[in-house]
Amino acid sequence: MNVSAVMNTALSGMRAQTRRFADVATNVANATTPGYTRVDSARPGVETGQPMDITAEMTDMIEAKQAYQANAVMFETGADFWELLRSVKRD
């Protein structure tokens, strides 16, 4: 796998976690809305039919944050590696 593919994979992961975080925010914002069913980012467009559970949403938010941070570290590592390769090529 090349550096570009690693960075693209990390970026894709960051986008997925951003969507997941947005879904959590939607679920929390609609917690008191009568008839609202939980949105699940793992299955976009499919209503789970389950009532919203604030504890589960907060857990999802923490998991999304950690996954986003892990992908951001991978992206930064890839960018650092690109910079190293560019400096080697110049010398």
Phi, psi and omega in degrees: 000133181270170184298320180299319180294322178297315180294320178295321178295317178297318179296319177298319177296321178295320177296318180297319180289329175296316177297318180297317179296320178297321178295320177299315180299319178297316180298316180292318181296331181257018184303325182260005179284122180299133177081358180289134175246149186300136173269133181244115183291342177288336178228077184301138176080356180251120177282135183284337183078003180263144175292156182285133178243114185300324179296316178296321180294318180293323176297316177299321180296316179295317179297319179296319179297314181295318179294320177298314180298320179297318178292324178295321177297317178297319179297314179297321177297317177298319179295320177296320180294319176302316180298319177298316179297320178296319181291324178294319182294325180291329183283000000 
